[in-house]
Amino acid sequence: MHITPGGSPRPARTALDLLRCPLCGARLARSGSAFVCPVGHSFDIARQGYVGLLGGGVRAASADTAVMVGAREAFLRGGHYAPLAGALAGWAVSLCRPGAAVLDAGVGTGYYLAAVLEALPGAVGLGLDVSKYAVRRAARVHPRAAAATWDVWEALPVGTDSVDLLVNVFAPRNGREFRRVLRPGGVLLVVTPTSRHMAELRDAFGMLAVDGAKEERLGRTLSAFFRHVETRLREYAVTLTPGEVADLVSMGPTHHHLREGEAAGRAAGLDGPVRVTASFRLSVYRPL
């Protein structure tokens, strides 16, 4: 893949102004039900509103499935991660100007992007995710949000120096590309789970453990392109019903390792609501 700056940066009027052609790096413009570049590369706009930048034959084994996305939407509606979304949005307000251009790399259903945009008047937000089931939701999560299918491990289809705030929540981190698309004074906000996150459910439900060296690896991944500014811990207890436990297990990567209906079956064996720990690190980075 080849991404070029696509011209000098200018303020984004809409989130889709941030997009560049993933094949040649030129600016994209809407033409009917597609986005096209001057060379003629064309990318369809799905009826759900997102832009399909990934080719039809591209598949990712780790992409969220329809079942995973449905479980995530149901779980998030319960408000269990609202304190995290609030903390992320509050930090965004303190670090960014109104009208900022926001990129959520690994946007999922757009839950966190919506919280950030709601807190930043006039900001526009673009979400990228490899799962078409996720971006269907993300494209409609906020009036100033847009979404496109893309693998964030690849060169991002976003203009150089065009983003004020890059949000990365429980998603892969492409340090080189994150640095390229961020303006020199921009901010990278990264959220990762700690080893204590939902530890009470780990053995009973086969949930994948958080690697204790994850934070060290995060630093190595970003250190060549970013300066670490600050990390804050956000930790609190939540009480989950058996159904919410099943959704929690089904919405993450553990789902790929379970048989169909296994999470719900195990959750049905619980005596009642369970109290668990939600534990996250929120880290701020500035471009070098």
C-alpha positions in Angstrom: 0.0 0.0 0.0 1.2 3.5 -0.7 -0.1 6.6 1.2 1.3 10.0 0.4 0.5 13.4 2.0 -2.2 14.2 -0.6 -1.5 17.9 -0.5 -0.8 20.4 2.3 -3.0 19.9 5.4 -6.0 22.0 5.9 -8.8 22.0 8.5 -11.2 19.1 8.0 -14.8 20.4 7.3 -16.2 16.9 7.8 -14.6 13.7 9.1 -14.5 12.3 5.5 -12.1 15.1 4.5 -9.4 13.3 6.4 -9.6 10.3 4.0 -7.0 9.7 1.3 -7.0 7.1 -1.4 -5.4 3.9 0.0 -3.9 3.1 -3.4 -2.3 6.4 -4.5 -2.7 8.8 -1.5 -4.7 11.4 -3.4 -7.7 13.2 -1.9 -11.0 11.5 -2.2 -14.3 13.3 -3.2 -17.8 12.0 -3.1 -19.3 11.0 -6.5 -22.8 9.5 -6.1 -22.6 6.5 -3.9 -18.8 6.3 -3.9 -15.7 8.2 -3.1 -13.2 8.6 -5.9 -9.8 10.1 -6.4 -8.5 12.1 -9.4 -6.8 8.9 -10.8 -10.1 7.1 -10.8 -9.8 4.7 -7.9 -13.3 4.3 -6.5 -14.6 3.1 -3.1 -18.3 2.4 -2.4 -20.3 4.0 0.3 -22.3 1.2 2.0 -26.0 1.7 2.7 -25.1 1.9 6.4 -23.0 5.0 5.7 -19.4 3.8 6.0 -16.8 3.8 3.2 -15.5 0.4 2.1 -11.8 1.0 1.6 -10.8 -2.7 2.1 -11.0 -4.8 -1.0 -13.8 -7.4 -1.1 -11.3 -10.3 -0.8 -9.6 -8.9 2.3 -10.4 -10.7 5.5 -8.7 -10.5 8.9 -8.9 -13.5 11.2 -9.0 -11.2 14.2 -11.8 -9.0 12.9 -14.8 -8.7 15.1 -17.7 -10.8 14.0 -21.4 -9.9 13.9 -21.9 -11.8 17.2 -19.0 -10.0 18.9 -20.2 -6.6 17.8 -23.8 -7.4 18.9 -22.4 -8.5 22.3 -20.3 -5.3 22.6 -23.2 -3.1 21.9 -25.4 -4.8 24.4 -22.7 -4.7 27.1 -21.8 -1.0 26.5 -25.5 -0.1 26.8 -25.3 -1.2 30.4 -23.0 1.8 31.1 -20.2 -0.4 32.6 -17.5 1.4 30.6 -19.1 4.9 30.9 -16.5 6.0 33.5 -13.7 5.1 31.1 -15.4 6.9 28.2 -15.9 9.9 30.5 -12.3 9.9 31.5 -11.2 9.7 27.9 -13.4 12.6 26.8 -12.4 14.7 29.8 -8.7 14.3 28.9 -9.5 15.1 25.3 -11.1 18.4 26.3 -8.0 19.4 28.3 -5.6 18.5 25.5 -7.5 19.6 22.3 -9.1 22.7 20.9 -12.7 22.8 19.8 -13.1 21.9 16.2 -10.3 19.3 16.3 -9.9 16.6 13.8 -10.1 13.2 15.6 -9.1 9.8 14.4 -10.1 6.7 16.2 -7.8 3.9 15.0 -9.6 0.6 15.8 -12.9 2.4 16.4 -15.1 -0.7 17.1 -18.7 0.4 17.4 -17.7 4.1 17.9 -18.6 4.2 21.6 -15.5 6.1 22.7 -15.4 8.3 19.6 -18.9 9.5 20.3 -18.0 10.4 23.8 -15.0 12.4 22.6 -16.9 14.2 19.9 -19.7 15.1 22.3 -17.1 16.7 24.6 -15.4 18.7 21.9 -17.7 21.2 20.2 -17.3 21.3 16.5 -14.8 18.4 16.3 -15.1 15.9 13.5 -14.2 12.2 14.0 -13.1 9.5 11.6 -13.1 5.9 12.8 -11.2 3.0 11.1 -11.8 -0.6 11.8 -11.2 -3.9 9.9 -14.7 -5.2 10.9 -17.5 -4.1 8.6 -20.0 -5.1 11.4 -18.3 -2.6 13.7 -18.1 0.3 11.3 -21.7 -0.1 10.4 -22.4 1.2 13.9 -19.5 3.6 14.1 -20.7 5.5 11.0 -23.9 6.5 12.7 -22.8 6.9 16.3 -22.6 10.7 16.1 -23.6 13.5 13.7 -19.9 14.5 13.3 -18.5 11.0 12.9 -17.7 9.0 9.9 -16.2 5.5 9.5 -14.4 3.4 7.0 -13.2 -0.2 6.8 -9.4 -0.5 7.2 -6.7 -2.5 8.8 -4.7 -0.1 11.1 -1.6 -2.3 10.8 -1.4 -1.0 7.2 -0.5 2.5 6.0 -3.5 4.6 7.1 -5.7 6.2 4.4 -5.4 9.5 6.1 -3.6 12.7 5.2 -0.2 13.5 6.6 -0.3 16.0 9.5 -4.1 16.2 9.3 -5.2 14.9 12.8 -5.2 16.8 16.1 -6.2 13.9 18.3 -5.7 10.2 17.7 -7.6 7.8 20.0 -6.6 4.1 20.3 -8.7 2.1 22.7 -8.0 -1.7 23.1 -6.7 -1.7 19.5 -3.4 -2.3 17.5 -0.9 0.5 17.6 0.9 1.5 14.4 3.5 4.0 15.8 5.0 5.0 12.5 1.6 5.8 10.8 0.2 7.4 14.0 3.1 9.8 13.9 2.7 10.5 10.2 -1.0 11.5 10.4 -0.8 13.5 13.6 0.0 17.2 13.4 3.3 18.2 15.2 1.3 19.6 18.1 -1.2 16.7 18.1 -2.0 14.2 20.9 -2.2 10.4 21.0 -4.4 8.9 23.7 -4.0 5.2 24.3 -6.2 3.0 26.5 -5.1 -0.5 27.5 -6.4 -3.0 30.1 -4.3 -3.8 33.2 -3.6 -7.3 34.4 -6.4 -6.8 37.0 -9.1 -6.1 34.4 -11.9 -8.6 34.8 -9.5 -11.0 36.5 -12.3 -12.5 38.5 -13.8 -14.1 35.4 -10.6 -15.3 33.8 -10.4 -18.9 34.9 -14.1 -19.7 34.8 -14.6 -18.3 31.3 -11.2 -18.9 29.7 -10.7 -15.2 29.1 -7.4 -14.3 27.7 -5.0 -12.9 30.3 -3.5 -9.5 29.9 0.2 -9.9 29.4 2.1 -8.3 32.3 4.7 -6.9 29.9 2.0 -5.2 27.8 2.9 -1.7 29.0 6.6 -2.2 28.3 5.8 -3.4 24.8 3.5 -0.4 24.3 6.4 1.9 25.2 8.8 0.2 22.8 6.2 0.3 20.0 5.8 4.1 20.3 9.1 5.3 21.7 10.7 5.8 18.2 7.9 8.2 17.2 6.3 9.6 20.4 7.2 11.1 23.8 5.3 9.6 26.7 3.7 12.4 28.7 1.5 10.8 31.4 -0.3 7.7 32.3 -3.4 7.5 34.6 -5.0 4.4 36.1 -8.8 4.2 36.1 -10.1 1.3 38.2 -13.5 0.6 39.6 -15.8 -2.3 40.5 -18.9 -3.2 38.4 -21.7 -5.7 39.1 -22.7 -7.8 36.1 -25.7 -10.1 35.6 -25.0 -13.5 34.0 -26.3 -12.1 30.7 -23.8 -9.2 30.9 -21.0 -11.6 31.7 -21.8 -13.6 28.6 -21.8 -10.4 26.5 -18.4 -9.3 28.1 -16.8 -12.7 27.2 -18.3 -12.7 23.7 -17.3 -9.2 22.7 -13.6 -9.7 23.0 -10.8 -11.8 21.5 -11.8 -14.7 23.8 -14.8 -15.3 21.6 -12.5 -16.6 18.8 -11.5 -19.5 21.2 -15.0 -20.5 22.3 -17.6 -22.7 20.7 -20.9 -21.2 19.7 -23.1 -20.5 22.7 -20.3 -21.5 25.2 -20.1 -18.1 26.9 -23.8 -18.0 27.5 -23.8 -21.6 28.7 -21.1 -20.9 31.3 -22.7 -17.7 32.4 -26.0 -19.5 33.0 -24.3 -21.5 35.6 -23.6 -18.4 37.8 -25.6 -18.1 41.0 -26.5 -14.5 40.3 -24.8 -11.1 39.7 -21.0 -11.1 40.1 -18.8 -8.2 41.2 -15.7 -7.7 39.0 -12.9 -5.2 38.5 -12.7 -2.8 35.5 -9.1 -1.6 35.3 -7.5 0.5 32.6 -4.4 2.6 31.8 -4.9 5.9 29.9 -1.7 7.2 28.4 -0.9 10.5 26.7 1.8 10.7 24.0 3.1 13.7 22.0 4.9 13.3 18.6 8.7 13.6 18.5 
